[in-house]
Amino acid sequence: MILFWILCAALSLVAVLFVALPLWRKASSANDVLRDAANLDILRDQTAELEVDLHNGLLTQEAYDQGRSELQSRLVEEVKITEQPAAKPPRNPARVLAIVLAVLLPVVSVSLYLTLGNLDALSPQDMIVADAEGVVHSAEALQRLEKKVQRNSSDPSDWWMLARTYTEQKRFPDAAKAYERLVILVPNEAQLWANYADVYAMAHGQTLQNDEVTKMIGKSLELDPTNNTALALAGSAAMERGDYATAMTRWQALVDQLGPGTADAQVYVGGLKRAAELLVKQPGGKKILAQLTSKATAKSARNSATAISGKVSLSRALAGKVSPDDTVFILARAAQGPKMPLAVMRKQVKDLPLKFTLDDSMAMQPQLKLSGFAQVVVVARVSKSGSPIAQAGDLQGLTATIKPGAKGLNIVIDSVMP
């Protein structure tokens, strides 16, 4: 920062010299006046001496006239003014202007920078360090972050860190305001809407029975029907309002997506059992539960028959081009036909290498499922933007054309998309 100000001072000095020095040099006109006045005095003295010599008889009239003529010629040649010069040199406006500009240029420049610039932009203290989850742990860093978003409210990454930090500190009203701004800047990210719904519910009575929360969850599922947070919240909201069938549907989709045997899925397996227990106590609940169980069994059988499984890994050559928190999409799409994914799994680079299974439960649209197509291609892609839509710079690996039900695939992410 000190070096920055030294450079600024040096540039300001150059600018002042560039502007003021030519004006200062215009003072030469005043020097001409003084020189002419001195020459005029000398010529007057010499004329007076000629007159004295003529009076004393030291010069003839002819010599006197010749000498006086020569002095008059010199007067024309050496003296450019004919008026009597002032007692002191006249004031030079150019020199005054040079002094004024020399003072004003640095003052105005510094004032403009203080008003329009960012004083902390080059300061090491302005570096805001957050952990892998985007949480800022230092109170001083949080204050700098809050000031930063006040100065510039258009950077989504700053609002993301602020929202995550407020959530971690259980400052849910502040977190909700941060997410409110964030979804305006990034309106098509399902995870942001799901997080927004979560903190908004905590800030408003710690309940999901809120119209705004319902809209946010719906928006998240509209953008990504497989979003884990949105599915979990949708199931919890259904439980709160006593809609146990919907709760089971949402949580079952989440469990299928996480993998029934995983630790994360086990959290919701208990919820499914509790929802089933409460459902049978409602009028007609046993019948509804039987229907759900029958559908789940049939779905499981279909999914098992058409499920695609294998392993995804990242090429060592590309390991330096990603960060652990970059999003990884594993998806199946029709070899010929719609580009909409038939099944999608979302993970992160830090989960690689990983085993995957894609089936009909992961369909983004009910009418577009793995079981409905004879030939598909499986793609594993690292999305730098976090968007499921492929973009230049994303890293990708894919299979050849395969049939639904293929097992033991080995996909290596080894190319950069142009």
Secondary structure as the mmCIF struct_conf table of DSSP 4:
data_model
#
loop_
_struct_conf.conf_type_id
_struct_conf.id
_struct_conf.beg_label_comp_id
_struct_conf.beg_label_asym_id
_struct_conf.beg_label_seq_id
_struct_conf.end_label_comp_id
_struct_conf.end_label_asym_id
_struct_conf.end_label_seq_id
HELX_RH_AL_P HELX_RH_AL_P1 ILE A 2 ARG A 25
TURN_TY1_P TURN_TY1_P1 LYS A 26 ALA A 27
HELX_RH_AL_P HELX_RH_AL_P2 SER A 28 HIS A 55
TURN_TY1_P TURN_TY1_P2 ASN A 56 GLY A 57
BEND BEND1 LEU A 58 LEU A 59
HELX_RH_AL_P HELX_RH_AL_P3 GLN A 61 GLU A 78
BEND BEND2 GLU A 83 GLU A 83
HELX_LH_PP_P HELX_LH_PP_P1 GLN A 84 ALA A 86
BEND BEND3 ALA A 87 LYS A 88
HELX_LH_PP_P HELX_LH_PP_P2 PRO A 89 ARG A 91
HELX_RH_AL_P HELX_RH_AL_P4 PRO A 93 LEU A 116
BEND BEND4 GLY A 117 GLY A 117
TURN_TY1_P TURN_TY1_P3 LEU A 119 LEU A 122
HELX_RH_3T_P HELX_RH_3T_P1 PRO A 124 ASP A 126
TURN_TY1_P TURN_TY1_P4 ALA A 132 GLU A 133
BEND BEND5 GLY A 134 GLY A 134
HELX_RH_AL_P HELX_RH_AL_P5 ALA A 139 ARG A 151
TURN_TY1_P TURN_TY1_P5 SER A 153 SER A 154
HELX_RH_AL_P HELX_RH_AL_P6 PRO A 156 GLU A 168
TURN_TY1_P TURN_TY1_P6 GLN A 169 LYS A 170
HELX_RH_AL_P HELX_RH_AL_P7 PHE A 172 LEU A 185
BEND BEND6 VAL A 186 VAL A 186
TURN_TY1_P TURN_TY1_P7 PRO A 187 ASN A 188
HELX_RH_AL_P HELX_RH_AL_P8 ALA A 190 ALA A 203
TURN_TY1_P TURN_TY1_P8 HIS A 204 GLN A 206
BEND BEND7 LEU A 208 LEU A 208
HELX_RH_AL_P HELX_RH_AL_P9 ASP A 211 LEU A 223
TURN_TY1_P TURN_TY1_P9 PRO A 225 THR A 226
HELX_RH_AL_P HELX_RH_AL_P10 ASN A 228 GLU A 240
TURN_TY1_P TURN_TY1_P10 ARG A 241 GLY A 242
HELX_RH_AL_P HELX_RH_AL_P11 TYR A 244 LEU A 258
TURN_TY1_P TURN_TY1_P11 PRO A 260 GLY A 261
BEND BEND8 THR A 262 THR A 262
HELX_RH_AL_P HELX_RH_AL_P12 ALA A 263 VAL A 280
TURN_TY1_P TURN_TY1_P12 LYS A 281 LYS A 281
BEND BEND9 GLN A 282 GLN A 282
TURN_TY1_P TURN_TY1_P13 PRO A 283 GLY A 284
HELX_RH_AL_P HELX_RH_AL_P13 GLY A 285 THR A 306
STRN STRN1 ILE A 308 LEU A 314
HELX_RH_3T_P HELX_RH_3T_P2 ARG A 316 LYS A 321
TURN_TY1_P TURN_TY1_P14 PRO A 324 ASP A 325
BEND BEND10 ASP A 326 ASP A 326
STRN STRN2 THR A 327 ALA A 334
BEND BEND11 ALA A 335 GLY A 337
BEND BEND12 MET A 340 MET A 340
BEND BEND13 LEU A 342 LEU A 342
STRN STRN3 ALA A 343 GLN A 348
HELX_RH_3T_P HELX_RH_3T_P3 VAL A 349 ASP A 351
BEND BEND14 PRO A 353 PRO A 353
STRN STRN4 LEU A 354 LEU A 358
HELX_RH_3T_P HELX_RH_3T_P4 ASP A 360 MET A 362
BEND BEND15 MET A 364 MET A 364
STRN STRN5 GLN A 365 GLN A 365
TURN_TY1_P TURN_TY1_P15 PRO A 366 GLN A 367
STRN STRN6 LEU A 368 LEU A 368
HELX_RH_3T_P HELX_RH_3T_P5 LEU A 370 GLY A 372
BEND BEND16 ALA A 374 ALA A 374
STRN STRN7 VAL A 376 SER A 383
BEND BEND17 LYS A 384 GLY A 386
BEND BEND18 PRO A 388 ILE A 389
TURN_TY1_P TURN_TY1_P16 ALA A 392 GLY A 393
STRN STRN8 LEU A 395 LEU A 398
BEND BEND19 THR A 401 THR A 401
STRN STRN9 ILE A 402 ILE A 402
TURN_TY1_P TURN_TY1_P17 PRO A 404 GLY A 405
BEND BEND20 GLY A 408 GLY A 408
STRN STRN10 LEU A 409 ILE A 413
STRN STRN11 SER A 415 VAL A 416
#
